[in-house]
Amino acid sequence: MWTQLVTSFCLTALIGAALIGSVVVPPEGTSSTVLITPAAQEEISEVQARIDTTEAGALEQLKAERFDRSEQITLLGKLIYFDKNLSVNRNEACTFCHMPEAAFTGGVSGLNASTGSYPGSVRTRFSNRKPMTHTYATYAPVLHYNQNQGDFVGGNFWDMRATGLRLNNPSAEQAQGPPLNPVEMGMPDSACIVYRLSMRPYRALAETVWGAQAFVIHWPADVEQVCNSPGPARASDPLPVHLSAVDRGSSTRTFDQFAEAIATFEASTDLNPFTSKYDYVLAGKAEFTADEKAGYDLFRSSTTHCNECHRDGGPGEEPLFTDFTASNLGVPRNRGLPFYEENTPDQFGYTANRLGEGFVDLGVGGFLRHDPQLSAEQNPNSQWEKLAQSFAGKFKVPTLRNVDMRPRPDFVKAYMHNGYFKDLKEVVHFYNTRDVLPRCKPNDPGEKVSCWPAPEYLSNENKRQLGNLHLTDQQENQIVAFMRTLTDGYVPHEK
């Protein structure tokens, strides 16, 4: 049995000793086994229990006598966000990869420390990237190309593929990605989301918000069977829930409303409270320590260039610590990603990564190329395709707000698009010394300290704003100290 599993899934060498161990059979209703140690499985179970508790609390709120319109839509979005029944195996909610206590990004320390990426509803399928934070993500504008700046600005996902062009809302379009991604929630058809929504206990609230027509759809007799089968759909049958043209139109509109409700929840103060120590300092209600102040001064200096991309606001701007552009920082490949080994058909015949070890994540450039192996979404603007090569290897500049938020001190977070870095000090040290320290040899014990591996994609590497900043160890620590002031939930001391 062990030999068959290792041969079939080839995940052992990459997931690492912290996660690999005995075979754990997922809960009833799922259709695969996964190689995760009992300790890691226990942590995942704890996360799932917190998700269930939050969902139950949100369902209790439905009993309130009156909500205003904003409260209705926000509660509906929250109920959807925490509902694991909207995944193919009814085992993975949106929030599984976006937990509140970890700044709405990956909430499983063991996965952050090893793989960096998370398993999908089919637990043997892992994504090729770490989950982005959802905090402050709704401030991203619709993706556009700034000709004078020579940059794409806006959109969501690491590769900006949730453009917002169709719904005029990048966060809403981002919300439509994971449910249909085979390595995430795994549904074969957007109609399956609508079908599952129609059976949830918050259906009445959805009809109040969206209208009574939202679920007036004639479902085919085999809809349950189709929606219990992991995606992707076959190329010969891309919409396997066979609906009439009118019913398909109704289903598509309800799927859009589903996404808009999630975006409304993500725009709420639950995710965007502006309650960090930095915000209190800005309001004159707290003071930085000496190291935090020194770190902030360095952050905004021409020595580090940090503030050029991670902007702390200007006239009329919220201090979001991102400029919504993309950059290639020269981040090394994260060889802990199980995605590199997902190069053979799984038990459902799906091959997540045809290129195997040859896969190179091209980020925004991959999205612009119209290559389905490199991006789950097609570039909607043919004029952008000619820019693909100049944006190859570039990834969206994330907000630094809540960059150090964690549920406990020993909780490990992962950083960058592939989760290569596991500590803020590593990140700052990389910015400081990328072009100074030698290349690491294979299995070099000095990796991340006295040497750096080669970048995953060398072309288009940012040479102007990082690589040799001439910072001392103390100055690196001071920048880290400042970034930790960006964690929401700060309680100022009374004077």
N, C-alpha and C positions, 0 to 999 in steps of 0.2 A: 504494500500500500504506500509506504513512504517513498520508495523508489519511483512508483508510478506518478505520485504527485509532483516530485521534484522534476521528473522528466517532462511531465505535462506542462507545468507552469514556470519552471526555471526561475523561481524567485528567490531561492535560498541564499545564494551568494550576495545578492544585492540588498535584501532587506536587512541583513545583519544579525549578529548574535542577539541584539536586544529584542528583536521581534520574532525571529524564527524559532520554532520549537515544535511542540506537539500539534497535531491536526485538531482544529476546532471546527465543529459543524455548526453553521449559523442557525439561528432560530427557524422554527418550522415556517415554511412558506418561501424560503430562499432556495436557491438551486445550485449552490456551489460550496466547496470547502475552501479554507484559506489557511495559510501557514503563518500563524501568529502565536507567540508565547502566551501562556495563561495570564501573565502579568500585563501584557499589552492588551489582551482581550478584556481583562478586568477594567482597564482604564477606558477602553472604548465603551464598555457596558455602563460605566459611571457617566460618561458623556451622554449616552442614549437615555439614561434615567433622568438626567437633568433636562433633556429635551422634552421628555414625556411630562415631567412636572410642570415645565413652563407652558406646554400646550394645554394641560389640564387647567392651569390657572387662567389662561386666556379663554378657554371654553366657559369657565365660571363667569367671566365678565359678560358673556352673552345674556346672562339672566338679569342684568341691570335694566331698569325700566326705560331709560332714555339715553340715547347718544346723539351728539350733533354729527353733522356730516363728516367732519374731519375724524372724529373718534371712530365712526363706523368703518371708514375706509382703512384707517390705521390698524384697527383691531383685526379686520379681515386679512390685511397683509401679514400681520403677525401670526395669525392662525395658519395661514398657508405656509409661511416661512418655517414653522416648527412642525409641520405635518409630514411624517415619514411615509404616509400612505400614498403620497404622490410620486414615489419611486417605483420602479418595476417590481421589486421584491418587497415593497412596503416596509423597508428597513432603513431608509435614509432620507432625512429631511434636508432642506437647504442648509439649515444651521449646523448640520454635522461637520461641515468644513468651515463654518463661520460662527464660532461660539462667542457669546457676549463677553465672557470673562477673559477671553484672549483677544479682545478688540475685533470681534467678529471675523477672525481668521482661524486657522487650525487650532483646535482645542485639545488635541491629544499629544502630550509631551513626547511620548515614545515614538510616534510617527514623525514629529518635527525633528527629533534627534537623529533619526535614521533615514527614512525614505525622503522626508520633506514633502512628499505628495501623499494623497489620501486614496483609499480604496473606494470604489463606487458601490452601487447597489448590488452588482455582481462583484463579490468581494475579492475575486482574483484579478480584477481589472483596476489598475492604478492610473491616475492622471499623470501627464508629463510635466506638470507645474505645481507649485505650492499654491494654496488658496490665497487670493488677495484679501486684504481687509475690506469690509463693507462700510466701515465708519468713514463718514464724510465723502463717500463715493458719489453721492447724488449731486454734488456740486460740479461734477464734470460736464462740460458743454458738449453739444453734438459735435462729433468728429468733423474737422475741417482742415484743409491745408492752407497754412499761412504762407503765401508766396514770398513776401518780403523777408519773413523769418526763416523760411526754408524748413518748416517743421509742421508735422501733424499735431493738432491740439485737440484734446478731448477724447471722447469714447471711454469704454470700460473694457475690462479684461487686460491682462498683461500685454496682449498684442493689439489692443484698441478695437477689436473686431465688433464689439457691441457699439456700433456707431451712433445709434439714436436717430438715424436718418428717417426711419419708417415711422416710429412712434414719437419722434421728437423728444426722446428720453433715453439716454444710454443705459441708465440703471434698469429701466423696464426691459430693454432688449437684452441686457445681461441676464436678467432673471429667466429669460426663455431659453438660455443656453444649457445649463446643467440638466434640466429634466429630460432633454433629448440627446444629451451626450452619452454615448455608449459606455464610457469609462467613469461616468458620474451616476446620475439617477437612472439612466438607461432606458427610458421609455421609447418605444418604436414610432410613436405618432403623437403629435400635439393633441389630437382628439382624445387620446388616453388620459391626459391630464384633465380635460373637461369632463370626461366620463367619471373619473374618480372623484372630482370635485362635486359632481352631482349627487354623490352618495355620502358626503361628509356631513357631520352634525351642524356645521355652520352654513349649510346651503341656503337657509332662509335669509341670513345676513347677506350672502352673496347676491341673492335675487333682489333684496332691498337696495343694494348699492348698484348693481349692474342692470337691473330690470328683470321682469318675469320671463322674458324671452331667452335668458342666458342658457337655460338647459332644455329648451324645447327642441329636442333633436331626436330623430328616429334612429336609434342605435341598432346596428346589425346583430344578428343572433350570436355571432362569434366574437363580439367585442371583448368579452371577458378573457377569452383564450388569447386573442391578439395582444391585449394589454398586459397579460402576464408573461409575455415572451420578450426577453431582452432585445433592445435594438442593437445595431441599426437595422432599419427596414431594408429589404432587398432592393437593389437598383431597379429591378423589374416591377416592383410594387412599392414605390416610395411612400405611399399613404395607405398602409395596410388596414386601417379602419375604413371600410368602404361606405362612404356617405354620399348622399345626393349632393348636387352642386349647392343647393340652398342650405342644407344641413352643414356642409363643409364651411360655408361662409359664416354661419352662426357659430360654429365651433371655433373657427379662427378668431372671430371677434371676442369670444369669451376667453380664449387663451391670451389675447392681448390685454383684456381687463384683469386677468389673473396676474400678469406681469406688472401692470400699472399699480395694482394693489400692493404688491411686494415693494415696488419702488416708493410708494407712499410711506410704508412702514420704515423703509431704509432712510427716508428723509426726516423721520421723526427725531425728537430729542433723545430717544432711546439709543440712537446711534451717533447723534451729532450734538452732544450737550454743551460743548465748549466750557468744560469745567476743570481743565488742567491747571497745574500751578502756574504755567506760563500765562494762562488767561487771567488768573488772579493778579499776577505781577503786572500785566498790561492794564488791569483796572485799578492798580494802586492799592490792592488789598493783601498783597504778599510781597516778599522780597526774595530774590535769588540768593543762594549761598555764594561765597567767593568763587568756588569752582564752577558753579552753574553760570554765574555771570561771565567768568572768563571763557567758558565754553560757548556761550551765546555770542560773545564778541568775536571769537574765532570763527564761529559758524557764519557770521555775517561779513567776515573779512575777505579781502582780495587774495589772502593766502590760501584759503580752503575752497572758495567758490561755492560752498554749500548752498548759500542763499540764492544763487542764480537759478537753480532748478527747484529747490525746496523753498519757495518764496514764503516769507512770513507776512505777506500782505502789503498793500499800498493804499493810496486813496480810493475809497469805495470797495476795497477788497476784504474778504474774510481772510484771516491768516491760516491758510490751509496747508502750507508747507509742501506744495507741489505747484508746478506750472502746467501740468497736464500734457507735457510733451513726452518724447521717448528718447532713450539714449542706450548705447552699447558701452557698458562699463568694463568690458573685458572679463566678465565673471567666468571662472572655470566651470567645466562640466561637473555636475553632481552625479557621480557614478553610483550613488545610492538609489537613484530613481529606478524602481522596478520596470518602468516603461521600456527601458532598453532591452529587456528580456521578453517583452510581450510581442515576439516576432513570429509566433506560430499560432495556428487557430486554437481558440479555447474550446470548452465543451459545447459552445453554441456555434462554433465555426467562425467566430470573429477574430480577426488579427488586428490588434490595436496599432502595432508599429511594424510595418512591412520592412523598414530599413534596419531594424535591430540596433546594433552598436553604431551603425553608420548614421543614425538619426542626429541631425543638428537642428536645434531649435532656432529658427530664424526670426521669431518674434513678429514685429510689425511687417517686416519684409515677407515673411511666410504668408501672412494674411493677404497682403497686396498681390501676391503671385497667382492667386486662384488655384493653388495646389491643395486639394482636400487632405493630403497626407500631412501638410504643414499647418493647416488651420481648419477648424470646424465650420467656419462661415466663409461665404464667398464675398469677395470685394464688390461692393455695390456700385462703384464708380470706375468705369473703364479708364478714365483719364489718370487715375491713381496708379494703375498697374505699371506704368513706365517708371515710377519712383521706387519700385520694389527693391531693386538692388541697393539703392542708397540707404534704405531703411532695414536691410537685412541685419539681424543680430541686435536690433534695438527693441527695448521694452519700455513700457509706460513708467514714468517717474511716479512712484507711489507717494501718498501723503506720509509725513513723519508723525502725524498725530497718532497717539497711542502705540507708537512703535515698540514700546517696552511694556505694554500692558500684559499682565499675566496673572493667573489665579493664585500663585504661590511663588516664593523666591526660587525654588529649585526647578520650576517649570521651564522647559527648553522651548524657545521660539526659533523658527527658521526664517531666513531673510533672502531676498532677491527672488527672481522668477522661478528658480529651480531649487530653492531652499539650501543652497550650498553653505551659506554662513549660518552659524548657530548662536551667535552672540554679537551684540552691538560693537563690542571692542574689536572683534574680528573684522567687522565691516569698516570701521574707521581706520584700522591698521591697513586694510587693503587699499582704501582710498589714498592713504599716506605713502605706501611703499610698493605699490603694484609694479612700478617701472624701475625700482631700485634694487629689490631683492632678486636673487637668481631664480631660475626655473627649478621647480622641484623635480627630483628623480622619482621613479616609481616607488611608492610606499615610503616616501621620505618622512622621517619623524618630525622634521621641522616645518611641515606644511602648515600654512596659515600663520606662522610665526617668523621663520627665517627664510622662507621660500614660498613661491606661488606657482601653481600649475599654469599651463598655457590657457589662454581664454578659449571658451567654447567656439567663438566665432571672432576672428581677428579683424577682418575688414570693418570699417566704420567705427573702430574703437575710439572712444572719447579720450583724446590725448591732451585736451586743453584744461579740463577742470579737475583732473585727478591723476594719480600715478606717482607723484614725487612732491609732496606738500611740505617737506622739511619740518614736520611736527615732532616734538619730543613725545616720549611715552606719557608724560604728565599731561601734555596738551591733548593727546588722544583721549585720555580719561576725562578731561574736562568737557570735551565735546559730547562724550557719552553721558556725562552728568547733566548737561543741558537737555539732551534729547529725552532723558527720563522725566523732565518737567512737563513733557507734552502728554502725559497720561491723564486721562479724564478721571474724575472722582476725587480730586484733591480737596482736602478739608483744611482751610487756612486756620492758623493758630489765632486765638483771640488776643488782642493787644491790651 
